[in-house]
Amino acid sequence: MTSDSVVIIGGGQSGLAGAFAVRDAGMRPVLLEAGDRTVGSWPNYYDSLTLFSPARYSGFPGAPFPGEQDRYPTRDEVVSYLDKLAAGLDAEVHLNTRATAVESSARRFVVRTAGGEEFPAAGVICASGSFSRPYVPQIPGDFTGQILHVAQYRDPQQYAGQRVVVVGAGNSAIQVGYELAALAKVTLAVRRPVQFVPQIRGGRDMHYWLHALRLDLLPPSILSRLVRGTLVFDTGIYGDALKSGLLDQRPMFSRFDGDQVVWADGSHEHVDTVIMATGYRPNLPYLEGLGALDDTGLPLHKRGISLTHPGLAYLGLEFQRSFSSNTLRGVSRDAQYVAKALASAGR
């Protein structure tokens, strides 16, 4: 460890992006990854997961995604891509190393681990993601069927013939609901109707237009005034599934009643499985004693820079600086911004 070391907690896409950016900013990245590979949570997502952005818009700067550029990479292709990125990273990497606490004194930090190690640093980037902290809303009543979060879902076979309700109106809810509908009776339970955006417009993928018109860079404050809810990119198959009745959406049910859900109109219906595609929350337990989080466990930050501790930063937060902040295509921009801020703070 050197005086200009920056400890990066988490070795997935955000951690790798942070390590490259820290190195390019003239500092030394030290990467701590709780697992045995620097691929983050990608291997744990459902089997059929594909990116909604084409390969040409899904790579890191200077490291284009391999293969045909207009295809939508699969989960396993992303895992392979991250493996290769990590192989080319000139950084101190510690696998099977789980951060348990971050301490700060006189603008310096010490990161402690479950194995009793201590990593002193001039700065810390929290890039531990959110997959291990799925959000499940509290719903009145008791349910005797099966409830799971989409983080636990893998493939549709075990739900064949069931009555399934998927809670959510985002990309995961649509993708999982659509594939389940081939084997089960599926309803999307939504707070507001699904908002589809054509995947292809003017013969080009929508990500071309997001890039060309710089819409991907819009700050969350502007984006929230333009868009309410989550946008779902659709080639037409998802919208057609709703129109044909293969998949339907209803206003969110109000409560559980044994093996039934009670819909907003008061009707009761038997349901076998409820899948919560309700998002995630940042997983930052190692900051709980630092005073860097609010009462709900969310980081106090502006554009990824801590509001409480100079030298502390974040990567991979949803809408951290833009619409694409927690995506493969967007996290490197945030990483460069954060690394420059840390380098400036250390001068």
C-alpha positions in Angstrom: 0.0 0.0 0.0 1.2 3.5 -0.8 0.0 7.0 0.3 -1.9 7.5 -2.9 -3.8 4.2 -2.7 -7.5 4.2 -3.2 -9.4 1.1 -1.9 -12.3 0.0 -4.0 -14.8 -2.2 -2.3 -16.5 -4.5 -4.8 -15.0 -6.2 -7.9 -18.0 -6.2 -10.3 -18.5 -3.9 -13.3 -18.5 -0.8 -11.0 -15.4 -1.8 -9.1 -13.5 -2.6 -12.3 -14.5 0.7 -13.9 -13.3 2.4 -10.7 -10.0 0.6 -10.7 -9.3 1.6 -14.3 -10.2 5.2 -13.7 -8.2 5.5 -10.5 -5.1 4.1 -12.3 -5.6 6.5 -15.2 -5.9 9.4 -12.7 -2.4 8.6 -11.3 -3.4 6.8 -8.2 -3.0 3.2 -7.1 -6.2 1.1 -7.0 -6.5 -1.7 -4.4 -9.6 -3.8 -5.2 -11.3 -5.8 -2.5 -13.8 -8.5 -3.8 -15.8 -10.7 -1.4 -16.2 -13.4 -4.0 -13.7 -15.5 -5.9 -14.0 -13.7 -9.2 -14.2 -10.1 -10.3 -17.5 -10.4 -12.1 -19.9 -9.1 -9.4 -23.4 -10.4 -9.3 -23.7 -11.3 -13.0 -23.4 -15.1 -12.7 -26.4 -15.0 -10.2 -28.9 -13.4 -12.5 -31.6 -15.4 -14.2 -30.5 -17.7 -17.1 -32.2 -15.8 -20.0 -31.0 -12.3 -19.0 -29.8 -10.3 -22.0 -28.6 -6.7 -22.1 -31.1 -4.1 -23.4 -28.2 -2.3 -25.0 -26.3 -3.7 -28.1 -22.8 -4.8 -27.8 -21.4 -1.7 -29.4 -22.8 0.4 -26.6 -22.0 -2.0 -23.7 -18.2 -2.0 -23.5 -15.8 0.0 -21.4 -13.7 2.8 -23.0 -10.9 1.2 -25.0 -12.3 -2.3 -24.5 -15.1 -2.9 -27.0 -17.5 -5.8 -26.4 -16.4 -8.6 -28.7 -18.4 -10.2 -31.4 -21.3 -8.9 -33.6 -21.9 -5.4 -32.5 -25.7 -5.1 -33.0 -26.6 -8.2 -30.9 -27.7 -8.0 -27.3 -25.1 -9.8 -25.1 -26.2 -12.6 -22.7 -25.6 -12.9 -19.0 -22.7 -15.4 -19.6 -21.2 -13.2 -22.3 -21.0 -10.3 -19.8 -19.4 -12.6 -17.2 -16.7 -13.6 -19.8 -16.2 -9.9 -20.8 -15.6 -8.9 -17.1 -13.2 -11.8 -16.6 -11.1 -10.6 -19.5 -11.2 -7.0 -18.3 -9.9 -8.0 -14.9 -7.1 -10.0 -16.5 -5.8 -6.7 -18.1 -6.1 -4.6 -15.0 -2.9 -3.5 -13.4 -4.0 -3.3 -9.8 -3.6 -4.9 -6.4 -6.6 -7.3 -6.3 -7.7 -9.2 -3.2 -10.3 -11.9 -3.8 -12.4 -13.6 -1.1 -11.9 -10.4 0.9 -15.1 -9.0 2.4 -15.0 -5.4 3.8 -16.7 -5.1 7.2 -15.9 -1.6 8.3 -14.5 1.7 7.0 -13.0 4.1 9.5 -11.8 7.6 8.9 -9.4 9.9 10.8 -7.7 13.1 9.6 -8.8 12.7 6.0 -7.4 9.1 5.9 -9.2 5.8 5.8 -8.7 2.3 7.1 -10.8 -0.5 5.5 -11.2 -3.6 7.8 -12.1 -7.0 6.5 -13.7 -10.2 7.8 -10.3 -11.8 7.8 -8.9 -9.3 10.1 -6.9 -7.4 7.5 -6.5 -3.6 7.5 -6.1 -1.5 4.3 -5.1 2.1 4.9 -6.0 4.4 2.0 -6.1 8.0 0.9 -9.6 7.4 -0.6 -12.3 4.8 -0.7 -14.8 4.0 -3.5 -17.8 1.9 -2.5 -18.8 -0.2 -5.5 -20.4 -3.2 -3.8 -23.6 -3.0 -5.8 -27.1 -3.9 -4.6 -27.8 -7.5 -5.7 -27.4 -8.9 -2.2 -29.9 -6.4 -0.9 -33.1 -7.0 -2.8 -36.0 -4.7 -2.0 -39.3 -6.5 -1.1 -42.2 -4.2 -0.2 -44.3 -4.9 2.8 -47.8 -6.1 1.8 -50.6 -6.5 4.3 -51.9 -10.0 5.0 -50.3 -13.5 5.0 -49.6 -15.5 1.9 -49.4 -19.3 1.9 -48.0 -19.6 -1.6 -44.4 -18.9 -2.7 -42.9 -15.5 -2.6 -39.5 -14.8 -4.1 -37.5 -11.8 -5.3 -36.4 -11.9 -9.0 -32.8 -12.2 -7.6 -33.8 -15.7 -6.7 -35.4 -16.6 -10.1 -33.4 -18.6 -12.6 -35.7 -20.2 -15.2 -39.4 -20.8 -15.9 -39.5 -24.6 -15.9 -40.4 -25.0 -12.2 -43.4 -22.6 -12.5 -45.0 -24.5 -15.4 -48.8 -24.6 -15.1 -48.9 -22.2 -12.1 -50.7 -19.0 -11.6 -47.9 -16.4 -11.2 -48.0 -12.7 -10.4 -44.9 -10.7 -11.1 -44.8 -7.4 -9.2 -43.1 -4.6 -11.1 -43.1 -2.7 -14.4 -39.4 -2.6 -15.2 -37.1 -4.5 -17.6 -36.7 -7.5 -15.3 -40.4 -7.8 -14.6 -41.2 -7.7 -18.3 -38.4 -10.1 -19.4 -39.2 -12.7 -16.7 -43.0 -12.3 -17.1 -42.8 -12.8 -20.8 -40.7 -16.0 -20.6 -43.0 -17.4 -17.8 -46.1 -16.7 -19.9 -45.1 -19.5 -22.3 -45.6 -22.1 -19.4 -47.8 -20.4 -16.8 -50.6 -17.9 -16.5 -48.9 -14.6 -15.7 -50.0 -11.1 -14.6 -47.9 -8.1 -14.0 -49.0 -6.2 -10.9 -48.0 -2.6 -11.5 -48.2 0.8 -9.7 -48.5 2.5 -13.1 -48.8 0.9 -16.6 -45.6 -0.3 -18.3 -44.0 2.4 -20.3 -42.5 0.9 -23.5 -39.9 2.6 -25.7 -39.3 1.2 -29.2 -36.0 -0.6 -29.2 -35.6 0.3 -32.8 -36.4 3.8 -34.2 -35.5 5.0 -37.7 -33.7 1.7 -38.4 -31.3 2.2 -35.4 -31.3 0.9 -31.9 -32.6 3.5 -29.4 -29.1 3.5 -27.7 -27.8 5.1 -30.9 -30.2 8.0 -30.3 -29.4 8.1 -26.6 -25.7 8.5 -27.5 -26.1 10.8 -30.5 -28.5 13.2 -28.7 -26.5 12.9 -25.4 -29.7 11.9 -23.6 -27.7 9.3 -21.7 -25.9 12.1 -20.0 -29.0 13.9 -18.6 -28.8 14.4 -14.9 -31.5 12.8 -12.8 -33.0 16.1 -11.9 -33.9 16.8 -15.5 -34.7 13.1 -16.3 -37.3 13.0 -13.5 -39.2 15.9 -15.1 -39.2 14.2 -18.4 -40.0 10.6 -17.4 -42.1 9.2 -14.7 -41.6 5.5 -13.8 -39.3 3.0 -15.6 -38.9 2.9 -19.3 -38.8 -0.6 -20.9 -37.1 -1.1 -24.3 -39.2 -3.3 -26.6 -38.7 -4.7 -30.1 -42.5 -5.2 -30.1 -42.7 -8.7 -28.6 -43.6 -7.5 -25.1 -46.2 -5.0 -26.2 -47.7 -7.7 -28.4 -47.8 -10.1 -25.5 -49.9 -7.7 -23.5 -52.2 -6.9 -26.4 -52.8 -10.5 -27.2 -53.5 -11.5 -23.6 -50.5 -13.9 -23.4 -49.4 -11.5 -20.6 -51.6 -9.0 -18.8 -51.1 -6.2 -16.4 -53.3 -5.0 -13.5 -53.1 -2.4 -10.8 -51.1 -3.6 -7.8 -53.1 -5.9 -5.5 -53.9 -4.5 -2.1 -53.1 -7.5 0.2 -52.7 -11.2 0.6 -55.3 -13.5 2.0 -54.1 -17.1 2.4 -53.3 -18.5 -1.0 -55.0 -15.5 -2.7 -54.2 -12.0 -3.6 -56.9 -9.3 -3.3 -56.9 -7.1 -6.4 -57.5 -3.4 -6.4 -61.2 -3.9 -7.4 -61.7 -6.2 -4.4 -61.7 -9.5 -6.2 -59.9 -12.5 -4.8 -57.7 -14.8 -6.9 -55.7 -17.9 -6.1 -52.0 -17.5 -6.9 -49.2 -20.0 -6.6 -46.2 -17.8 -6.8 -45.5 -14.1 -6.5 -42.2 -12.8 -7.9 -41.0 -9.4 -6.7 -39.2 -7.5 -9.5 -39.1 -4.5 -7.2 -35.5 -3.5 -7.4 -32.6 -3.4 -5.0 -31.0 -1.0 -2.5 -27.3 -0.2 -2.1 -25.5 -2.8 0.0 -23.2 -0.7 2.3 -23.2 -2.4 5.7 -19.5 -1.6 6.2 -20.3 2.1 6.3 -22.9 1.8 9.1 -20.5 3.0 11.8 -19.0 5.9 9.7 -21.9 8.3 9.7 -22.0 8.4 5.8 -25.5 6.9 5.4 -29.0 8.3 6.1 -31.6 6.6 8.3 -32.6 4.2 5.6 -29.1 3.1 4.8 -28.7 5.2 1.6 -25.5 7.1 1.0 -25.4 10.8 1.6 -23.7 11.9 -1.7 -23.9 14.3 -4.6 -23.0 12.8 -8.0 -21.2 9.9 -6.3 -19.1 12.1 -4.0 -19.7 11.7 -0.2 -21.3 14.7 1.5 -19.9 13.6 4.9 -16.3 12.4 4.3 -13.8 13.9 1.8 -12.1 11.1 0.0 -15.2 8.8 0.1 -17.1 8.1 -3.1 -19.5 5.7 -4.7 -20.0 3.9 -8.0 -23.0 1.9 -9.4 -25.8 3.8 -7.7 -29.0 4.0 -9.7 -29.2 7.5 -11.3 -26.0 8.5 -9.6 -25.2 11.0 -12.3 -27.4 9.9 -15.3 -29.9 7.5 -16.7 -27.1 5.0 -17.4 -25.1 5.3 -14.2 -25.5 1.7 -12.9 -25.1 0.1 -16.3 -22.1 -1.4 -18.2 -22.3 1.4 -20.8 -22.5 4.3 -18.2 -20.5 3.3 -15.2 -17.1 4.2 -16.7 -18.2 7.9 -17.2 -19.1 8.0 -13.5 -15.8 6.3 -12.5 -13.7 8.9 -14.4 -15.6 11.7 -12.7 -15.2 10.1 -9.2 -11.5 9.4 -9.8 -10.8 12.9 -10.8 -12.6 14.2 -7.7 -10.6 12.0 -5.4 -7.3 13.0 -7.1 -8.2 16.6 -6.7 -9.2 16.1 -3.0 -5.8 14.5 -2.3 -3.7 17.4 -3.6 
